[in-house]
């Protein structure tokens, strides 16, 4: 029996999916390149976590590396209230790391057709190839309450969801 394979293109209007897929959040298209736990003692993570406090027991830094394209006519500002949610309903908001050059900016809107990360930026040319959205999460969420999901608010009270593969 032949096996059918469904491909997902950037042009499809999809508001939920998994890491690697193109997901619409209003007029923006997100793609999570990679999500992983970060370690302040290792390279290149020490650059990503520059200026962040040492973790207390039972915490982990989670890095979500993604790209965003504004396909709308108006400027698009990535929402500061995107969050990571675990299977027990614990929610984590992002930490602003835009000053490192690797972080997604929550204060500079993308114009029509613009991408984040910007070409030739540390985030675009870095090892992970995406803008960093950083979260401080509990160890339990990182190891037991999986899978984690990235929730991105969109216009009209809607929300797009991307299942992370950490």
N, C-alpha and C positions, 0 to 999 in steps of 0.2 A: 504494500500500500504506500503511495507517495506521501511524503511529509511536506506540509505547507509551512512556509516560513513567512512571518509577517515582519516587514521592516517598518521602522518608524522614522519618518522624515521630519525635518524642522518645520515644514509647512502645515503639518497636521495640528489641529487645535486640541491639545491634550492638557488636562489640568492635574493629572496625577500620574505617577509612574515611579521608576527606579533610577538610581544613579546611572548617569550616562545617557539617559533619554532627554529629548527636548520637551520641556514642560512650560506651558503658557500660564502666566500670572497677569491677567489683564492684557495690556499691550506689550508686555515684556516676555521674552523667551529665556528661560533659565536652563542651564545644563550643568549638573554637578559632575565635575571631572573626577574628583576623588574626595573621600572623607576618611580621616584617620585620627588616631590619638597622637598627640604631639608630646615630645619630651624636651624640656628646657636644657637638658645636658647634652643634647646631640645636635649636630649640624644636619640639615639647614634649619631645624626647628628653633634653635636659639635665636636666629634672625627673625623668624615669624613671631616669636614670643618676646621680643625686645621690649623692655619696660613693664612687663607683666609681673605681678608678685609671684613668689614661690607658692606652690599649692600647699594647702593644709591636708592632713590625712583624709583619705576617702574622696579626693577630688582628682579629676583628669581634665586636661585641655583637649577639646575636640576641634579639629580644623576641617572645615568644609570648603573645598576649593571649587569655584564655579565660574561660569561665564554668564553674562547677561547681555541681551541685545534688546534695544528699544525699537519695536516695530510700529509704535504709535506715532501720531502726528505731533502730539504735545511732548514736552520734556517728561522724563520718567525718573523718579527718585526711588532707589531701592528702599523698601520699607524697613525702618529701624526695629519694628516689632515682629520681624520674622522670628521663628523660634524652633528649637529642637524639642521633640516630645518623645518620651519613652512609652513602653507598653503599659506602664502603671499610671500614666497621665502626668508625670513630672515634666515641667516645662522649663526651658532654659533660653534666655535672651542673649543676643550676640554682644560681644565686647568690641568696642571700636578700636581697630588696629590700623586704620587708614594711614596714620603717620609713619608706619614702617615701610610704606611703599608696596606692601604685599596685600593689604586689606581692601575689601570692598568699601567704597565710600558711601556713607549714608547721608552726606551733605552736599554732594556735587551731582546734580541731575545729568542724566544721559539725554542728549538730543536725539531726534529721529535718526535711526540708522546707526547710532553709536553703540560701541561695545564696552563692557568692563570685563576683564581688565583692559586698559588702554594699551595699544601696541607699543612695544619697546619699554614698557614699565617693568619694574622688578617682578611684579606678579605674572605678567605675560611671558617673560623670558625665564622665569624661575623653574625649578625642577618640577613642580606640580602643574604649571601652565594655567593657573586660574587665580581669580581674586579670592583671598582668604576671608571667610566669615568664621570668627573664633567664638567658641562657647566654653564656659567652665561648667562641667557636669559632674555628677556624683560617680564614684567608682562603680556603684551598683548599676546605675543606668548604662555605663559603658561596657559592663561585662555580663549582666544578668537580664536587664529589662530591654532586651533587643527584640525586634529591630527598632532603630531610632528613625524618626521621620523629621524632615525639614518642612515646616509649614510657612508658606509665603502668602501674606494677605494680598488681595487684589481688589479692584474697584467693585462697588456694589455689595460689600460685605462678603464676597466670595473668598475662597482660600484654595491655593494649590498645594499639593503635598508630594514630596519626593522621598521615597524610602532610601535610607542611607545604607551603605554596605561596609560597615567598619568591622 
